[in-house]
């Protein structure tokens, strides 16, 4: 399918990968570098959750600690919960399994030398739309609710204190469900240029989710910002991008 004319407005100096999918028509309304690979940051928590729940039977009989961790990881982007499931379920094997199960084409685990850094996994806007569509249209109903429920109740701040209301939550009125991602605020203390296929140097800020009644649209916006960009400034830029998009079923928050 050829990309439609894009209405996406990207601020100068920002690198972006964008995909907006209309579930009613089965078409994309926006695609800008949808196959560009970004470090996932916390967006990979979608895959960590799906992998953990994949073959575990009824979700409502999960151990209470698992349910608590999953809820915190998804609603409040809790890193310790993500690290727990990552290590428990085989690290990069989580990504390998989900790539195969969902037919993802631009997603891979962390680069060599960073096996425990789940947020350094590579992902694309196009693959992220595929993940959300799987949740909405293919996943068993109990699994779907176990993942989407916390995402519909996303907290204003993550457990690390960062404001995760940029992008979709700032641009659109409810209903929505979101999984946000941020990395590089402040810059990481490691050798620059060590990421291989994905940029690990520039600050990254991503907003992904569903928008509108009956989850009409799936939105994925991945961004990289100039070194030294502050978190609030990057968040405002991401929200600016999202507001420029053609998102079926969306109602503006302003």
N, C-alpha and C positions, 0 to 999 in steps of 0.2 A: 504494500500500500504506500503510495507516495505521501509525503508530508504535506499537510494543508498549509496555506499561507499563514504565517504566524503573526499574532498580535502581541507577542511577548515583548515587553520592554525591559531590557537588562541594563542596569546602571554601568557607567564606564568603569573599567577595571575589574568587574566581576565576571567570573567564568560560571556558566550555568548549563545544566542539562534539565530539560523540561518535558513532561508528557502529561496531557489531560485527556482522559478517556470517557466518552459518553456511553454508559452502559445501556441506555435505551436504544440508541441507534447502532451500537457496536462500532463506533468510529472514534478516531482521535480528533479533537478540536484544536489541540496545540501539540506541536512536537518541535523542539529545538535541541539539537544534539542529544537525542534520547538514548543513544548508545554510548555516549561518553562515560568513562568509568571514573567514579569518585570514591574516596574512602567513605565507607558507609556511616561512620560514627554510630549513633544509637539506632539508626534505622535497621541495622542487622538484628536487633532484638526481636523483630517480627519473625525472622527465620529461626532464631534460637527458641522462641516460644513454639512455633509450629513443629519444629523437630522434636522438642520434648514431649509434645502431646500426641505425636503422630500415631504411635502404636500402643498407647497406654490404656486403651479401653475407656470406660465411662469417665468423663472429666470430673463428675461430682464425687467420685471415690478417690480422687487424688489425695495424698497426705496433706493435712492442713498447712504444713510448712511450704509445700510446693505451691499451693493455691495462693498463699500470702506472698511468696516471692514473685510468682507470675504477675499478680496484680500490681505489685510495686514496680516491677521491671517495665510493665507496659504503661500504666497510668502516670507514673512519676519517674520513669526512665532510670530506675535504680541500677547502678553499675555493679554493686556487690551481688545482686541477684543474677545479673547477666553472667558475671564471672563464675558464679556457682554452677549454673546450668552448662556453661561452656566447658568447664573442666570436667564436670560429671559425665557429659555426653560425648567426650572425645575431641574437644577443641575443633580444629579445622574440619574434622569429620562431619560436624554439624553442617558446614557449608557444602561439602561434597555431596552429602545426602540430599539436601534441599535443592541444589542445582539439578540433580538427576530427577527428583520427584516432580519438580515444577517446570522443567524444561527451560531453565534460565540460561542465557547465552553470554552475559557480560559480568557475571558474578563469580567471585573466587575468594579464597581465604586470605588471611594476612600474608604479606610478603615474607620471603625467607629471612630469618633472624628475628621475627616478631610473632612467634607462634601463639602467644597468650594475648595478643592485642586484637581482640575480636572487632574492635571499632576500626581497625585498619583493613578489614575486608573490603574488597572492591564490589561496587554495585552500580547499576545504571537506572535512569528514570524509567526506561522501558521495562526492565526486569521488576522494578518496584510496582509498577502498574499490574504486572502479572501476579505478583504476590498478593496484592490487595484483591484482585479479581478471583484468585483461588479462594481466599477467605470468604468472599461474598457469594460465590456461585458454585463452588465445588466442595468445600470442607463440610464435614458432618455438622449438623446444627449445634450440638453441644460444644464441639471444638470451636466453631465460629463464635459462639457467644462468650466462651472463655477468653478468647483473644479480643474480640471487638468490644465486649462490655467495658473493660478497663480503658480502651482507647477512646470510647465515647465519653468517658469520665476523666479524661486527662486533666491532671492538676495544673494550676497556674505555674508552679515551679517544680523542677525536678528535685530529687532528694539531695542533689549536690548544690542546690540553691539557685541554679540558673533558671531564668524566666523562659518558659517554653511556649509562650503565647504568641510568638511571632508567626508570620506566614498565614496559614489557613485560619487559625482561630482569630487573628486580628482582622483578616480581610472579610470573612463571611460569618453571618449569623448561623446559629445552630439550626438544624442538626448537622453535626460533623463528627468524624472520628479521626484522630491524628496520631502519628508517630513521628516525632521530631528527632533531629540529630544535630550535635554540635561537637566540634573538635578543634583544638588549637587556641583556646582561650583560657589561660595564657599560652604562648608558644611552647611546644614540647621541648624538654631538655634532652636532646639526642642529636646525633649528626644529621645535618640537613641533607636532603637529596637521597635519603636511604630507603625510599619507598618503592623503587622499581617502577611498576606499571601505573601506580596511582600517586598523586601528589600528597605527600604527608607534611608539607611545609606550610602552605597557605591556610589561614583559618577557614574552616568548613562549617556551613550552616545549612541544614536541610529541613524542608517541611513536606510531609507526605500524608495522604489520607483520603477520606471520602467526604463529599459535600452534597447537601441537598436531601430532600425527602426520598426515602427508600434508597439512600446511597447512590443517587443518580450518577454522580461523576467521581472518578478517581483522579487525584492530583498528585504529581510527584515533581518536586522542584529541588534540585541539588545545586549548591553554590560554593564557590571558592572566592575568597576576598583578599585584597592586597595585604601583605604583611603589616602588622601593627594595627589593623582595623579593630576597633572596639566591639564588644559583643552587642551593645545596644544599637550601634550604627549598622552592623551587619544584619541584625534582626529587622531594622527598618527597611533595609535594601531588599531583603527577602519578601517582606510584606508588600513592598512596592511592585516587585515582580508578580506576585500572586494576584494583586489587584488588576494587573494588566491583562490577565488571562481570560479567555472565553471558557467559562465553566458552566455547563448546562445545569439548571436547577438551583444554582447558587443565589443566595440573597445577601446583598452587601451588608456588612456590619455597620456601615456609616451612611 
